[in-house]
Amino acid sequence: MHATLPLLAQTDFPPLRRRRVDTLQVNLGYRCNQSCLHCHVNAGPNRTEAMDAETVDLVVEVLRRREIRTLDLTGGAPELNPQFRRLVEAARRLGVRVIDRCNLTILLERGQEDLAEFLAAQRVDVVASLPCYSPANVDRQRGDGVFDKSIAALQRLNALGYAREDSDLVLNLVYNPQGPSLPPPQGALEADYKRELAAHFGIEFNQLFTLTNMPIQRFGSTLVSKGQFHPYMTLLKNAFRSDNLETVMCTTLVSVDWQGQLFDCDFNQMLGLPMRLNGAARSHLRDLLAHSADGGAIRVADHCYGCTAGQGSSCAGALHEDAAQAA
């Protein structure tokens, strides 16, 4: 796989500083039951990296000590970590909002038959990947049969009350473009998703998040192989909007890898660019018990243009509803 950091490290991206941290985004490991083409984590069934019990305990202590109100769980498939349910329960006891970034098909895996019920009982927000409402497009990006399994999983979540009008159970969907282009306008695409999924499958959801594909890991390597890396970076840079700098996710978030190391965002984590907490070259969850990350400088590189192009892109979708163009 082609390394993209050497192509991204030299940058003219504007400096950024963190405000108050309100979200701890924790990667529980790289094992996944899928291997998606756009995956910036390079996750898959053969990955073995997983956060251990001691580090999970540190996550809970940081949430408590720093009074962080949102725990955002990622992977791989975060649910495949043996500590997943214990961590969710501990965070909820603290009154912390928990987000599970779910690929949907995990709900149908052997050994996970009661996972959907667990998420509902713990009032976990589900952010579910569904790159299109077309079976052919989803299976092309994620593998044969993934669309049908995803639909079955969404129907199960709806049956438990997710996204229903009289329920507080939140179900959001995520869209990624299938190639080197910017996402279309989020509002219009959300309307299309809601119409098509309701009409054909009776599925409801709360919001659609459109995310820009980042030129790193598996997707970045594919761009390099196809000679598309530099044109894609030109597209991102030409679509840069300075007003997106105020709301990018890294300004209120700390990212944690499966070993407990700290990063300014999930993408920096995948590039191996550690957070410089309190001036240290590398930082760990233990350091957050002694030092606040609030106000610190954020490490930037050229991939940051991915979050600030067009309508902007963050873990909660577009930063603006206007000026978005499909390219």
C-alpha positions, 0 to 999 in steps of 0.5 A, spaced: 500 500 500 502 506 498 504 511 504 500 518 503 503 522 509 510 524 504 505 527 499 501 531 505 506 533 510 508 539 506 502 544 507 500 551 507 493 549 511 492 555 516 494 553 523 488 551 528 487 551 535 483 546 540 477 550 544 474 546 550 474 538 549 467 535 549 468 529 545 473 523 546 473 519 540 476 512 541 478 507 536 477 500 539 481 496 534 481 495 527 478 488 526 472 489 522 467 484 518 468 488 512 473 491 508 471 497 504 474 501 499 474 508 502 476 505 509 481 510 511 483 505 517 484 499 513 480 495 517 478 488 515 477 481 518 484 479 519 486 485 523 487 483 530 489 490 534 484 491 539 484 496 546 485 492 552 481 492 559 486 497 562 486 502 557 478 502 557 478 503 564 483 509 563 478 512 557 472 511 563 477 515 568 478 520 563 471 521 561 469 522 569 475 527 570 475 531 564 467 531 564 467 530 557 460 529 555 460 525 549 464 518 547 464 516 540 466 509 538 469 507 532 473 501 529 474 497 525 467 494 527 468 497 535 462 492 537 467 486 536 472 489 541 470 484 547 470 490 552 465 494 548 459 493 552 463 494 558 465 501 556 458 503 553 455 501 560 460 505 564 460 511 560 452 511 560 452 510 568 456 517 568 451 520 564 455 520 557 452 520 551 455 514 547 455 514 539 456 507 536 459 508 529 456 502 526 457 498 519 450 495 520 452 488 518 455 487 524 448 486 527 447 480 523 454 477 525 454 470 529 455 472 537 452 479 536 444 477 535 442 481 541 447 487 539 441 491 537 437 490 543 443 492 547 444 499 544 437 500 544 437 499 552 443 503 553 440 509 549 446 509 544 446 513 538 447 509 532 451 512 526 450 507 521 454 507 514 450 506 508 453 509 502 447 509 497 440 507 497 442 503 491 444 495 492 449 495 486 452 501 489 453 499 496 455 492 494 460 495 489 463 499 495 462 494 500 462 487 498 456 482 495 450 482 499 452 488 504 446 492 502 441 487 503 444 485 510 444 493 511 437 494 510 435 488 515 439 491 520 436 498 519 429 495 519 431 491 526 433 498 529 427 501 527 423 496 530 426 497 537 424 504 536 430 508 533 428 514 529 421 513 530 417 519 532 415 518 539 422 515 541 429 518 543 433 513 540 437 516 534 439 513 528 443 517 523 446 514 516 453 516 513 454 517 505 461 517 502 462 518 495 465 512 491 470 516 488 475 522 488 469 527 488 466 531 493 459 529 496 453 532 493 449 537 498 447 534 504 440 536 505 438 534 498 441 527 498 438 526 505 431 528 502 433 522 497 435 517 502 429 518 506 424 518 500 427 512 497 428 508 504 421 509 506 418 507 499 422 501 498 423 498 505 419 502 510 426 505 513 426 511 517 432 515 520 434 522 523 439 525 519 444 523 513 451 525 514 455 526 508 463 525 509 469 527 504 473 521 502 480 522 505 486 521 501 489 517 506 490 509 507 486 505 503 483 510 499 489 514 498 493 508 496 488 507 491 488 514 488 496 514 488 495 507 484 490 510 479 494 517 478 488 521 481 492 523 488 494 530 485 488 531 481 484 530 488 488 534 492 487 540 487 479 539 487 480 539 495 484 545 495 480 549 490 474 548 494 477 550 501 472 555 505 475 558 511 469 559 514 469 551 515 475 552 520 471 554 526 467 548 526 471 542 524 471 536 529 478 537 531 477 543 535 472 540 540 475 533 540 481 528 542 482 522 538 484 515 542 487 509 538 487 502 540 493 503 545 491 509 548 495 514 544 492 521 543 491 524 536 488 531 534 483 527 529 482 520 527 485 522 520 492 524 524 491 517 528 491 513 521 497 518 519 501 517 525 501 524 527 500 524 534 498 530 539 503 534 542 499 535 549 503 539 553 509 540 548 510 532 549 512 529 542 507 523 544 501 523 549 497 517 552 490 517 555 494 517 562 497 524 560 490 527 560 489 525 567 494 530 568 494 535 563 488 539 559 488 538 552 483 545 551 487 550 547 492 546 544 495 547 537 492 542 532 497 538 527 495 540 520 497 537 513 494 537 506 489 532 508 485 537 512 483 540 506 478 534 506 474 537 512 474 544 509 472 543 502 465 545 499 460 544 505 465 541 509 466 535 512 466 532 520 464 526 524 457 529 524 456 531 517 457 537 513 459 543 516 454 548 511 448 546 507 450 551 501 456 551 496 456 544 496 457 541 489 458 534 486 465 534 482 
